[in-house]
Amino acid sequence: MKRITQAPNLALATLWADMLRNAGFDVSVQRAYASSIAGEIPPDQALPEVWIADDDQLDAARTLLHQLRRPPLRRWVCSGCGESIEGAFTQCWRCGAMLATL
C-alpha cells in the first residue's frame, strides 16, 4: 500500500477516492478522523490521505487524479451572439443562450 496524496479535508479525500474507485483503482482513505487530534500532533500529520492497495498502480492513479483535479479549460462560441466563452460555463454570460450539445 502506498500513499497517493494528502487532502486538505475529509470531504476532498472522500471525493478523490470515489473518483479513483470509479476508474477501477482499489483505494482507501486513511486518517479520516485524525483531525480531532490536530492539536496533539502536528496539523499536517492529522490530514486525511488517499492510499492505493496495488503499488504498481501508483503512478497511473496519481496521473488520473491530477487530470481529474485540473480539467482542461474549454472554449466555445455562443451560437446566439458569437461571444467567446471560456471554462466550464454552459450558458453565455452575454445573451443567456445555452451551450449546444452534440
C-alpha positions in Angstrom: 0.0 0.0 0.0 1.3 3.5 -0.9 0.0 7.0 -0.4 -1.3 8.7 -3.5 -1.9 12.1 -1.9 -2.8 14.1 1.2 -6.1 16.0 1.2 -6.8 19.3 3.0 -10.1 17.9 4.4 -12.1 14.7 4.6 -14.7 15.8 2.0 -12.0 16.1 -0.7 -10.2 12.9 0.3 -13.5 11.0 0.0 -14.3 12.7 -3.3 -10.9 11.9 -4.8 -11.1 8.3 -3.5 -14.5 7.9 -5.1 -13.3 9.2 -8.4 -10.4 6.8 -8.4 -12.6 3.9 -7.4 -14.9 4.7 -10.3 -11.9 4.4 -12.6 -11.1 0.9 -11.2 -8.5 1.6 -8.6 -8.6 -0.1 -5.2 -8.1 2.9 -2.9 -8.9 3.8 0.7 -9.0 7.0 2.8 -6.6 6.9 5.8 -6.6 9.3 8.8 -10.2 10.1 8.1 -10.9 11.2 11.7 -7.4 12.3 12.8 -8.3 16.0 12.6 -9.8 15.8 16.1 -6.3 15.4 17.5 -4.6 18.1 15.4 -3.5 20.0 18.5 -1.9 16.9 20.0 0.1 16.1 16.8 1.4 18.4 14.1 -1.5 19.6 11.9 -0.1 18.2 8.7 0.0 14.8 10.3 -3.7 14.9 11.0 -4.8 15.4 7.4 -6.7 12.6 5.6 -4.8 10.7 2.9 -5.8 8.6 -0.1 -3.9 5.3 -0.4 -3.8 2.7 -3.1 -3.7 -1.1 -2.5 -1.6 -2.1 -5.5 1.8 -0.4 -5.5 2.2 -1.0 -9.3 -0.8 1.3 -10.0 0.5 4.3 -8.0 1.8 6.3 -11.0 -1.4 5.7 -13.0 -3.6 6.7 -10.1 -1.6 9.9 -9.4 -1.8 10.8 -13.1 -5.5 10.3 -13.3 -6.1 12.2 -10.1 -4.0 15.1 -11.4 -6.1 15.1 -14.6 -9.4 15.0 -12.7 -8.3 17.8 -10.4 -7.3 20.0 -13.3 -9.6 19.5 -16.2 -8.7 21.3 -19.4 -10.4 24.7 -19.9 -13.0 24.5 -22.6 -13.7 27.3 -25.1 -16.8 27.7 -27.1 -18.5 30.3 -29.2 -22.1 31.2 -28.4 -24.5 30.5 -31.3 -26.8 33.3 -30.1 -24.4 36.3 -30.1 -21.0 35.0 -31.1 -19.4 35.7 -27.7 -16.3 33.6 -26.8 -16.9 31.7 -23.6 -14.1 30.0 -21.5 -14.1 27.5 -18.7 -16.8 25.2 -17.5 -19.7 27.5 -18.3 -22.6 26.1 -20.2 -24.5 29.3 -20.6 -23.5 32.5 -22.3 -22.9 35.4 -19.9 -23.9 37.9 -22.5 -27.2 36.6 -24.0 -28.1 33.6 -21.8 -28.0 31.1 -24.6 -27.1 27.5 -23.6 -24.2 25.6 -24.9 -25.3 23.5 -27.9 -24.8 19.8 -27.2 -23.9 17.4 -29.9 
